[in-house]
Amino acid sequence: MLNRPSAAMIEALSTVAPGRPLREGVDRILQASMGALIVVGDGPEVLNICSGGFLLDAEFSPQRLSELAKMDGAIILSANANRIARANVHLVPDPHVPTSETGTRHRTAERVARSIDVTVLSVSEDRAVIAVYRNNEKYMLDPVPRLVARANSALQTLERYKLRMDTVATTLSALEVEDLVTVRDVATLLQRAEMVRRIAEEIEGYVVELGVDGRLIILQLEEVMAGVDDDRRHLFRDYGRVPTGANADEAIARLARLSTERLLDLAEVAAILDPPGTNGELDAGVQPRGYRLLSRIPRLPESVLSHIVEHFGSLHKIMGATLEDLDDVEGVGATRAKAIREGLARLVETTVLDRYN
């Protein structure tokens, strides 16, 4: 997977995404075969490294930006990029700040971004590219058609991985009904879910960079990812050592921090799951508490679901409960007890049919 940009860089990319006035202005500069150095931020720390130039304090427009780019020097915008503060400015950042760039404009841009927490854009007239600098990061903006192609390719990959994950989830559901689940089965589904999440995270980066051109992609992404986060959380609550929501969230965060190589090792995933009484053995049998399967029953509130699991302790006890037993649980009642029984029966039937057909 590609390294995901930091939150600060994602914020910077959203500022210059297609559909934003700043991006239109930058595109005009490129179309005119000009270069530019643009700082998004006009606080005291920026003004301290400015020398010369003109004080404008004019409302931002793409046309004004492209006209001002005809002059030498940097253009200083307000922090929200809705006003042009200064133009034709000579920037004097600390020369001791390290930079890997060679061109004068790019060296200045990188030094300013590393010295001050602002977004700096460097538009190259020779290579016709836009470089975004923020803190210690640099991001080269791709043309929109190339970005769309990459996002669509990633979406296709995501759909394939999601299909494999759904197959593993169906198998696990059948094993839960038959009381044949092992640690390996649960770790495999968690591994697949984390792979799917990482691909989706990469696509979200493309969506930010695409701006208004990423609307259809985000709709497709939301459709593919529906329920994935909830399933991961329920898995940790079903099989983790401590079934609270806070512990599940902590385990999910630990899983997200695994490198790709460690994620491929099921033993590493199982160690994060840490089911009680298994001693780290992948083939040890485990029993679900029932969070994941019960969550598939329509209109069953999370609070009631938790009361049911806490009352019975395991999925098989829930499946064997009578209407009277379910009615005794806080928040259930006779009507909901019947709906739960019927819902579980349908899930069991569907799960078995899906596995053996």
C-alpha positions in Angstrom: 0.0 0.0 0.0 1.1 3.6 -0.6 1.9 5.7 2.4 -1.2 7.7 3.4 -0.6 11.5 3.6 -0.8 13.0 7.0 -3.9 14.9 8.2 -2.1 18.2 7.5 -1.3 17.2 4.0 -4.8 16.0 3.4 -6.1 19.4 4.5 -3.6 21.0 2.1 -4.8 18.8 -0.8 -8.4 19.6 -0.1 -7.5 23.3 -0.5 -6.2 22.8 -4.0 -8.7 20.1 -5.1 -10.6 20.4 -8.4 -13.6 22.6 -8.0 -11.9 24.9 -5.5 -11.1 28.5 -6.7 -7.5 28.0 -5.8 -7.1 25.0 -8.1 -8.8 26.9 -11.0 -6.3 29.7 -10.5 -3.3 27.3 -10.4 -4.6 25.6 -13.6 -4.8 29.0 -15.3 -1.1 29.6 -14.4 -0.2 26.2 -15.9 -2.2 26.8 -19.1 -0.4 30.1 -19.5 3.0 28.2 -19.2 4.0 30.3 -16.2 5.4 29.3 -12.8 4.4 30.5 -9.3 5.1 30.2 -5.6 2.0 30.5 -3.5 1.8 30.5 0.3 -1.6 29.8 1.9 -1.3 31.7 5.2 -0.6 35.3 6.1 0.1 35.1 9.8 3.0 36.9 11.6 5.3 33.9 11.1 4.8 34.2 7.3 5.2 37.9 7.2 8.5 37.6 9.2 10.1 35.9 6.2 8.6 38.3 3.6 10.7 41.0 1.9 9.4 43.6 -0.5 6.4 43.1 -2.7 3.0 44.7 -2.7 0.3 44.8 0.0 -3.0 44.0 -1.8 -5.6 42.6 0.7 -7.9 41.9 -2.3 -10.6 39.3 -2.7 -9.3 36.1 -4.2 -10.2 35.2 -7.8 -8.6 32.7 -10.2 -8.1 35.5 -12.7 -6.3 37.7 -10.3 -4.0 34.9 -9.2 -3.0 34.1 -12.7 -2.4 37.8 -13.5 -0.2 38.2 -10.4 1.8 35.1 -11.3 3.2 37.1 -14.2 5.3 39.0 -11.7 8.4 37.6 -10.0 8.2 36.6 -6.4 5.7 34.7 -4.2 2.0 35.3 -3.7 0.7 35.3 -0.2 -2.9 34.2 0.4 -5.0 34.3 3.6 -5.3 31.0 5.6 -8.6 30.2 4.0 -7.4 31.2 0.6 -10.3 33.7 0.1 -8.1 36.8 -0.1 -4.8 37.7 -1.7 -2.7 39.4 1.0 0.5 40.2 -0.9 2.2 39.6 -4.3 5.7 39.9 -5.8 7.1 39.0 -2.4 10.7 37.7 -1.9 10.6 34.9 0.7 13.6 34.6 3.0 13.3 31.3 4.9 16.1 30.0 7.2 18.9 28.9 4.8 20.0 26.2 7.3 16.7 24.3 6.9 17.6 21.2 4.9 16.0 20.7 1.4 16.3 18.0 -1.2 15.1 20.2 -4.0 17.4 21.7 -6.7 15.3 24.5 -8.3 15.2 27.9 -6.6 11.4 28.0 -6.4 11.1 24.4 -5.1 13.9 24.9 -2.6 12.2 28.0 -1.2 8.8 26.2 -1.1 10.2 23.3 0.9 12.1 25.4 3.3 9.1 27.6 4.0 6.9 24.6 4.6 9.4 23.0 6.9 9.9 26.2 8.9 6.2 27.2 9.2 3.1 25.1 9.4 1.5 26.5 6.2 0.7 25.0 2.8 3.0 26.1 0.0 2.4 25.5 -3.7 5.1 25.5 -6.3 4.0 25.6 -9.9 6.8 24.6 -12.3 6.6 26.3 -15.7 9.2 23.9 -17.2 7.6 20.6 -16.2 4.0 21.9 -15.9 3.5 20.2 -12.5 2.1 21.4 -9.2 4.0 20.4 -6.0 2.3 20.8 -2.6 4.5 21.2 0.5 3.3 20.9 4.1 5.7 20.4 7.0 8.2 17.7 5.9 5.9 16.3 3.2 5.8 16.9 -0.6 3.0 15.8 -2.8 3.0 16.0 -6.6 -0.5 16.6 -8.0 -1.5 14.3 -10.8 -3.8 15.4 -13.7 -7.4 14.6 -13.0 -7.8 11.9 -15.7 -4.8 10.0 -14.3 -6.2 10.3 -10.8 -9.6 9.0 -11.8 -8.0 6.0 -13.6 -6.0 5.2 -10.5 -9.0 5.6 -8.2 -11.2 3.3 -10.5 -8.4 0.7 -10.6 -8.2 0.8 -6.8 -12.0 0.5 -6.6 -11.9 -2.7 -8.7 -9.2 -4.1 -6.4 -11.3 -3.2 -3.4 -14.4 -5.0 -4.8 -12.3 -8.2 -5.3 -11.0 -8.1 -1.8 -14.4 -7.3 -0.4 -15.9 -10.3 -2.3 -13.2 -12.6 -0.7 -13.9 -11.1 2.7 -17.6 -11.8 2.3 -16.9 -15.4 1.4 -14.8 -15.8 4.6 -17.5 -14.0 6.6 -20.1 -16.5 5.3 -17.9 -19.4 6.2 -17.4 -18.0 9.7 -21.1 -17.5 10.2 -21.8 -21.2 9.3 -19.0 -22.3 11.6 -20.5 -20.2 14.4 -23.9 -21.9 13.9 -22.2 -25.3 14.0 -20.0 -24.4 17.0 -16.8 -25.3 15.0 -15.0 -21.9 15.1 -11.2 -21.8 15.6 -8.9 -18.8 16.2 -7.6 -19.2 12.6 -11.1 -18.6 11.2 -11.6 -15.4 13.2 -8.1 -14.1 12.5 -8.5 -14.8 8.7 -11.7 -12.6 8.6 -10.0 -9.8 10.6 -7.0 -10.0 8.3 -9.3 -9.7 5.2 -11.3 -6.8 6.8 -8.1 -4.9 7.6 -6.8 -5.3 4.0 -10.1 -4.0 2.7 -9.9 -1.0 5.1 -6.4 -0.1 3.9 -7.4 -0.1 0.2 -10.4 2.0 1.1 -8.2 4.4 2.9 -6.0 4.8 -0.2 -9.1 5.5 -2.3 -10.2 8.2 0.3 -6.9 10.0 -0.5 -7.7 10.0 -4.2 -11.2 11.4 -3.4 -9.7 14.3 -1.4 -7.3 15.1 -4.2 -10.1 14.8 -6.8 -12.4 17.2 -5.0 -15.7 17.6 -6.9 -14.5 15.1 -9.5 -14.5 12.4 -6.8 -18.2 12.4 -6.0 -19.1 9.2 -7.9 -16.1 7.4 -6.5 -17.0 8.2 -2.9 -20.5 6.9 -3.5 -19.2 3.6 -4.8 -16.7 3.5 -1.9 -19.4 4.0 0.7 -21.5 1.2 -0.9 -18.7 -1.3 -0.9 -17.6 -0.5 2.7 -21.1 -0.6 4.2 -20.9 -2.6 7.4 -17.2 -3.4 7.3 -16.2 -1.3 10.3 -19.1 -2.6 12.4 -18.2 -6.2 11.6 -14.6 -5.7 12.7 -15.8 -4.2 16.0 -18.3 -7.0 16.6 -15.6 -9.6 15.9 -13.4 -8.2 18.6 -16.3 -8.1 21.0 -17.3 -11.7 20.1 -13.9 -13.2 20.6 -11.6 -10.8 22.4 -10.6 -11.3 26.0 -12.6 -8.3 27.2 -15.8 -7.6 25.2 -16.2 -3.9 25.8 -16.5 -1.4 23.0 -13.4 0.5 24.3 -11.3 -2.6 24.2 -12.5 -3.4 20.7 -11.6 0.1 19.5 -8.1 -0.2 21.0 -7.6 -3.6 19.3 -8.8 -2.2 16.0 -6.2 0.6 16.4 -3.5 -1.9 17.1 -4.5 -3.9 14.0 -4.3 -0.8 11.9 -0.7 -0.1 13.1 0.6 -3.5 11.9 2.9 -3.4 8.9 1.7 -5.2 5.7 4.2 -8.0 6.4 3.0 -8.6 9.9 -0.7 -8.4 8.9 -0.1 -11.4 6.6 0.9 -13.4 9.6 -2.2 -14.8 11.2 -0.4 -15.4 14.5 0.2 -11.6 14.7 -3.5 -10.9 14.1 -4.5 -13.6 16.6 -2.2 -12.1 19.2 -4.2 -8.8 19.0 -7.5 -10.7 19.2 -6.2 -12.6 22.2 -9.2 -14.9 22.8 -9.3 -16.3 26.3 -8.2 -19.9 26.9 -6.4 -20.4 23.6 -2.8 -19.9 24.5 -2.1 -18.3 21.1 -2.9 -21.5 19.2 -4.5 -20.8 15.8 -6.4 -24.1 15.8 -7.9 -23.8 19.3 -11.7 -23.8 19.4 -13.5 -20.6 20.4 -17.1 -19.7 20.9 -18.7 -16.4 19.8 -20.6 -14.2 22.3 -23.1 -13.3 19.6 -22.6 -9.6 18.8 -21.9 -10.1 15.1 -24.8 -12.4 14.3 -27.3 -10.5 16.4 -26.3 -7.2 14.7 -27.7 -8.6 11.5 -31.2 -8.7 12.9 -33.1 -5.6 11.6 -34.1 -2.9 14.1 -32.3 -4.4 17.0 -30.8 -1.4 19.0 -27.2 -1.7 20.1 -28.1 -1.3 23.8 -30.6 -4.2 23.6 -28.1 -6.4 21.7 -25.6 -5.8 24.5 -28.1 -6.7 27.2 -28.9 -10.0 25.4 -25.2 -11.0 25.1 -24.5 -10.1 28.7 -27.5 -12.0 29.9 -26.8 -15.3 28.0 -23.0 -15.1 27.6 -22.7 -17.0 24.3 -24.3 -17.3 20.9 -25.4 -20.9 21.4 -27.3 -20.0 24.6 -29.0 -17.2 22.7 -30.0 -19.5 19.9 -31.3 -22.0 22.4 -33.3 -19.4 24.4 -37.1 -19.6 24.4 -39.4 -16.6 23.9 -39.8 -16.4 27.7 -36.1 -16.4 28.2 -35.6 -13.6 25.7 -38.5 -11.7 27.2 -36.7 -11.6 30.6 -33.9 -9.6 29.1 -34.0 -5.9 29.8 -35.4 -3.9 26.8 -36.6 -6.9 24.8 -40.3 -7.6 25.5 -42.6 -10.1 23.9 -42.8 -8.6 20.4 -39.0 -8.1 20.1 -38.3 -11.6 21.5 -40.4 -13.1 18.7 -38.6 -10.9 16.1 -35.2 -12.1 17.5 -36.2 -15.7 17.4 -37.5 -15.5 13.9 -34.5 -13.4 12.8 -32.0 -15.9 14.2 -33.9 -18.8 12.5 -33.6 -17.0 9.1 -29.9 -16.2 9.6 -29.2 -19.8 10.5 -31.1 -21.1 7.4 -29.5 -18.6 5.1 -26.0 -19.2 6.4 -26.2 -23.0 6.1 -27.6 -22.7 2.6 -24.9 -20.2 1.5 -22.2 -22.5 2.7 -23.4 -25.8 1.3 -24.8 -24.6 -2.0 
